[in-house]
Amino acid sequence: MPIVTRPRPQPLDLHAKYRPHPGQAALHNDPSQNKVLRLGRRWGKSRWALFELLKRYIEALNIPVSPHLIPPWHAWIVVPSFPQGRQTWDEILHFLPKDMIAPSGVKAEDWMIYLRGSPERPWGKIELKSAHLPETLQTVGLDFLWVNEAQDLSNEAFQKLLPTLRSPERQARAVFEGIPATYKDHWFQRAYEVGERGRAGWLAHTATAFENPLLTKKQLDEIEGDRDLVPEAVWRRMYMAEFSEMASYFSNIEACVSGDMLPEPIPGRRYVAGVDIGRKVDATVMCIMDSVDRKLVHWKAYDAGQNWIIQREGINRLYEDWNIEKVVLDATAMGGDMFSQELQSMGHNVEEFVITPSSRDRLLTTLVVATERETIHFPAQPQLLRQLRAFQARKQTSGSYKYEAPPGEHDDWVFALALGLYGCDDAIPASGGRVRLRSRRYLPTQAEAAGGTRLQVVKRMERLRSERMRERWERAGVPL
């Protein structure tokens, strides 16, 4: 990179494109090395962070560095994924003073910008980095680290980033900004608590969307209107910056935790299973449920990429050991469809569940209602609890909300549990009364419909289920 110097820039607060509101100005003036900012949406945190970066670069131009330090000044802007970083990148290009950019300094294909320097610090570099592959977030030392939408960065990504602030001669300033995380052991929540405890060099700050005086009445009304679209805890997390483990998509999680996993089936109980087939980075998870009590009693997980023959044989063995009546399996992708057919060829009753946008919403909504009403129970399985707590509402550019695991997290346990619940009996209303049983008739394949031998097995299983249902109804005193 050629040395291209220029006269030192004017103070940042004279920049015509940015006039910080009082809350932003106070944070610019705070000298803390690490700023952990838990801020409501629409407060202006991304705009503030960009100009904090520029402010610190301008200050650094007065500080001589060793000629062996390459680059002389280095900043990363880390986003959960490149699609999420598009708006940030566009704002950088718009607000970055043109005389601060070195000739031919914008390398859009590499998400990189070279900056003009000074005699003491000849040049600098800004890079936009994605955290979707944590292993790429290492090996460098940074003068400035800005983590955007910190609540969506995985713990693994943060662990890779932390050493970038520990290099000799680097200024090692950091800004971590976002809305609150949804569980206590998320690194962003832990970092905020470090600042709250008053550790030297760390600032923890929170502010709501309503503390941005630049928002118009129409915009404030829109924020208030979002209360009708999401649960109250979710709304308060997004706009009031309130941390709560109840602010995930699934509420009342702790109330549904009970009991332990069973090492083996209990004679006389009926079991069903939900299977989420792993793809690339997700594990394959099988959740075995007590069909009547709607309770998770046993599980098995296979690491991503593990041999499918091993997975198939493992699921086959559990099916037989637990005398499972039905497996509800995610058959969305081709792999799931093939997996289902292999299990069916073994004589197992497999219901294929194809996940589309509408069926996905129905599946998740059923699980939400079950947790709210405590009509599902599960032991304190760490991966399951983590994923349930992390699942969150994410506002789309269209204004609608999508419920999903944040980048870097997984949803295999959530969907395996939801599929298992789908195979269970309906919950018995607290007020009693007739129980409405869902009709999930097994649909035979074309070969079975033509008279294959397995059709007889299916009919026998359906008859046994019907007899058991009748017996339960009679024991409950339900007139038939």
ZIFEN-V416865 format. One record per helix or strand. SS is the DSSP state (hx for helix, st for strand). FROM is the first residue (numbers start at 1). TO is the last residue. If there is no record, write none. Layout:
ss->SS from->FROM to->TO
ss->SS from->FROM to->TO
This chain:
ss->st from->5 to->5
ss->hx from->12 to->14
ss->hx from->22 to->29
ss->st from->34 to->39
ss->hx from->45 to->60
ss->st from->74 to->79
ss->hx from->82 to->95
ss->hx from->98 to->100
ss->st from->101 to->107
ss->hx from->108 to->110
ss->st from->112 to->117
ss->st from->123 to->130
ss->hx from->134 to->136
ss->st from->144 to->147
ss->hx from->150 to->152
ss->hx from->155 to->165
ss->st from->173 to->178
ss->hx from->187 to->196
ss->st from->202 to->207
ss->hx from->209 to->211
ss->hx from->217 to->228
ss->hx from->232 to->240
ss->hx from->254 to->256
ss->st from->257 to->257
ss->st from->271 to->276
ss->st from->284 to->290
ss->st from->295 to->302
ss->hx from->308 to->321
ss->st from->326 to->330
ss->hx from->334 to->345
ss->st from->350 to->353
ss->hx from->357 to->373
ss->st from->377 to->378
ss->hx from->382 to->390
ss->st from->392 to->395
ss->st from->401 to->404
ss->hx from->412 to->423
ss->hx from->446 to->449
ss->hx from->454 to->476
